[in-house]
Amino acid sequence: MKKLKANASLMLFVAPALIVYALFKLLPAISGLYYSMTNWNGIDKGFIFIGLSNFVEVLGDSYFWTSILFTLKYVIVMVIVTNVIALLLAVLIENLHRAKGLFRTLFYMPNMMSMIIGGYMWMFIFTKVLYYLADNWGWTFLDKSWIGDPKYAFIAIIVVATWGAVGYLMIIYMAALQGVPSALKEAAYLDGANAWQAFWNVVFPMIRHAVTICVFWTLNSGFQVFDVIYSLTGGGPGRATQSTALNIFEEAFRGNVRYGYATAKSTVLFAIVLVITVVQIRIMQKKEQEA
């Protein structure tokens, strides 16, 4: 009885958040699964249940699978680049004796800005500022078609996305680093370890939980990337930088407005992300246990 009362009291505390989550997350997800099997255009009240026809069409949609491949490339690069830079910044700032708060604030500030605004701001930099530096300062290596060339457009997207995400990951890594006992590091130094050996053999194994969290967050946000690409390249040139979220957005809100078909694409994307996430979490948890 006591355990039941304790669980009931805990449920009361989490009930407001659970209700909000159910209304704005679970219910749309479940209804989306239903709409993915209809021909609804998102406007008309009347629609027809068509079963798995949308999913069969998705299998032959070359633009969708091209966007999936681009998104996978983006996710792989972002997971590596953002986590390496964030961890490096966290270690460097934690080793400072002064101005830790200043640097934490400076690197975290982009995370407080809407990436739509950040994307348009960087659009000005790539299309105006860099060309000015190349023409007037002689920095000819900056004279590239940063938005018009698919190769450089991808680099531009990675730069902006990293700029926006690295501060958040840095804070997580800093919190984990602060939990590592200094006595362990001092013992490693006394045993003759250098800074890299102390970090890799002592510190890093103790912050693997933070690595798991940051990699999971980067994977999740990477597969949903929309705002950076929408504001920076719009998926261009052509469809060279079109992410899956942008492909779904165009299907749902532009052209023929096939909401049911776009929802089917979202369901397929969800399934892909779910499988990858489960595999990633199991691998990282196994490494944590080994450590």
Salt bridges, closest charged atoms under 4 A:
GLU57 OE1 - ARG258 NH2 2.83
ASP61 OD2 - LYS265 NZ 3.08
GLU250 OE1 - ARG239 NH1 3.92
GLU250 OE2 - ARG254 NH1 3.53
GLU251 OE1 - LYS265 NZ 2.95
